[in-house]
Amino acid sequence: MSEQTIKIFDAEQMVVGRLGTKAAKAALLGHRVVIVNAEKAIITGARRTVIEAWKDKFNIRTSYNPRKGPFHHRRPDMVVRRMIRGMLPYPKPRGKDAFKRIHVYLGVPEEYADKEMIVLEDSRYRSLTMKYITVADLSHELGWRGPEVA
């Protein structure tokens, strides 16, 4: 088996959808994808509208046995990973293999701290006067009470 190349993306101030498309494509091409600072990625739109849409999504359950799913993640890294899964042909073996190659982290792990990170400048959210919410803020509103990440 050949050595896989690792693509490390820094998600700080990056729109999740644009980052996700690049990460999904790289994973489908056989690269190992690492996304760091997932909690600092942003979702565009008015804060209240985005939170209400996600809370509506959380009300979806099976009527006969809620323990059977669907399951909704609250942690920022899992939220981002699940968004990327929606961009892959997941039920098929090709999509499942690509999804296994994607790793998302809160903050920057020590093993990737000194490595060169890919920063997609065209995917960065330039105008901070526009409306957006970070994934960490969204997760906090959805009930995540995780540790603060520096």
C-alpha positions in Angstrom: 0.0 0.0 0.0 1.4 3.4 -0.9 2.0 6.1 1.6 -0.9 8.5 1.8 -0.3 12.2 1.7 -1.7 14.2 4.6 -3.6 17.4 4.0 -3.9 19.5 7.1 -6.6 22.3 6.9 -6.8 25.1 9.4 -10.5 25.9 9.9 -10.1 29.2 11.7 -12.5 31.8 10.2 -13.3 29.5 7.4 -16.8 28.8 6.1 -17.6 25.2 6.9 -19.3 24.4 3.6 -16.4 25.6 1.5 -13.9 23.8 3.7 -16.0 20.7 3.7 -16.1 20.5 -0.1 -12.3 20.7 -0.4 -11.8 18.1 2.4 -14.3 15.7 0.9 -12.7 15.9 -2.5 -9.3 15.3 -1.1 -10.5 12.3 0.9 -12.2 10.8 -2.2 -8.9 11.2 -4.1 -7.2 9.1 -1.4 -5.5 11.7 0.8 -5.7 11.6 4.5 -7.4 14.8 5.7 -6.9 16.5 9.0 -8.9 19.5 10.1 -7.7 21.5 13.1 -9.4 24.4 15.0 -12.9 23.0 14.0 -14.6 25.1 16.8 -13.4 28.3 15.1 -15.0 27.5 11.7 -18.0 29.6 10.9 -21.5 29.1 9.5 -22.9 32.0 7.6 -26.3 33.5 8.3 -28.1 35.3 11.1 -27.2 33.8 14.5 -30.8 33.4 15.6 -31.9 31.8 12.3 -29.0 29.3 12.3 -29.6 28.2 15.9 -33.4 27.8 15.3 -32.8 25.7 12.2 -30.4 23.4 14.1 -32.8 23.1 17.1 -35.6 22.1 14.7 -33.3 19.4 13.3 -32.7 18.1 16.9 -36.4 17.5 17.3 -36.3 14.8 14.6 -36.7 11.4 16.2 -38.2 8.0 15.5 -41.7 7.9 17.0 -41.5 4.2 18.0 -38.0 4.1 19.6 -36.0 7.3 20.0 -32.9 5.3 21.1 -32.6 4.0 17.5 -31.8 7.4 16.1 -31.1 9.6 14.3 -28.4 10.8 16.5 -27.3 14.5 16.5 -23.9 15.5 17.6 -23.2 18.6 19.7 -19.4 18.6 19.9 -17.9 21.1 17.3 -15.5 18.5 15.8 -18.3 16.0 15.4 -20.6 18.6 13.9 -18.0 19.5 11.2 -17.2 15.9 10.5 -20.9 15.1 10.0 -21.3 18.0 7.6 -18.4 16.6 5.6 -20.1 13.2 5.6 -23.1 14.8 3.8 -20.7 15.8 1.0 -19.6 12.2 0.4 -21.3 9.3 -1.2 -21.5 7.8 2.3 -23.6 4.6 2.0 -21.3 3.3 -0.7 -17.9 1.7 0.1 -16.0 4.5 -1.7 -17.7 7.1 0.5 -17.2 5.1 3.7 -13.5 4.6 3.0 -13.1 8.4 2.3 -14.9 9.2 5.6 -12.5 7.1 7.5 -9.6 9.2 6.2 -11.1 12.4 7.6 -10.0 13.4 11.1 -11.3 16.6 12.8 -9.9 18.1 16.0 -10.6 20.8 18.5 -7.6 23.1 18.6 -4.3 21.9 17.2 -2.9 18.6 18.4 0.8 18.5 19.3 1.6 16.2 16.4 0.3 18.7 13.8 1.5 21.9 15.5 4.7 22.2 13.6 3.4 20.9 10.3 2.5 23.1 7.4 -1.3 23.8 7.3 -3.4 24.5 4.2 -5.2 27.8 4.5 -7.8 28.3 1.8 -7.8 32.1 1.5 -10.8 32.2 -0.9 -12.8 30.2 1.7 -12.0 32.6 4.6 -14.8 34.8 5.7 -13.5 38.2 4.8 -16.3 40.6 5.8 -16.7 40.3 9.5 -19.6 42.8 9.3 -21.7 40.1 7.7 -23.8 37.8 9.9 -22.2 34.5 11.0 -21.9 32.2 14.0 -18.9 30.0 14.9 -19.3 26.3 15.3 -18.3 26.5 19.0 -21.1 29.1 19.7 -23.6 26.9 17.8 -22.5 23.8 19.8 -22.8 25.7 23.1 -26.4 26.8 22.1 -27.2 23.2 21.3 -26.1 22.0 24.8 -22.4 21.2 24.4 -20.7 21.9 27.7 -17.2 20.8 26.7 -13.9 22.3 27.8 -12.7 25.6 26.6 -10.1 25.2 23.9 -7.2 27.7 23.8 
